């Protein structure tokens, strides 16, 4: 969440350690922007980042029509060779994120939330509250 921690974390990842870390960002492309804003070099990001998991928690619908507990909604974007190349070339985050979307496993948070609605696990008002109206 700060430049010093990001630097230490990347150094550990570059030395072969597998790490999971949290970062406040609205999207996978936004996470890359945050890392750049923290002073990381593009080569450090391309050499250490395997993927970005965006996640929010939605209230879970219960059988009585109310809410009971929470359920995660998530979007996983892998850092593919194409994404690494785009990052190395200095392309803007929106273009980098556009390269993530065609990935077979990539689903936006909104798409993942729609699946949860379809399965009756949450509802549209809750998704709009957490993700904004779509």
Secondary structure, DSSP 8 states (H G I E B T S, - for coil): --HHHHHHHHHHHHTT---------SSHHHHHHHHHHTT--HHHHHHH--EEEEEEEEEEE-TTSSEEEEEEEEEEEE--HHHHHHHHTT--HHHHHHHHHTSTT---HHHHHHHHHHTTSS-HHHHHHHH---
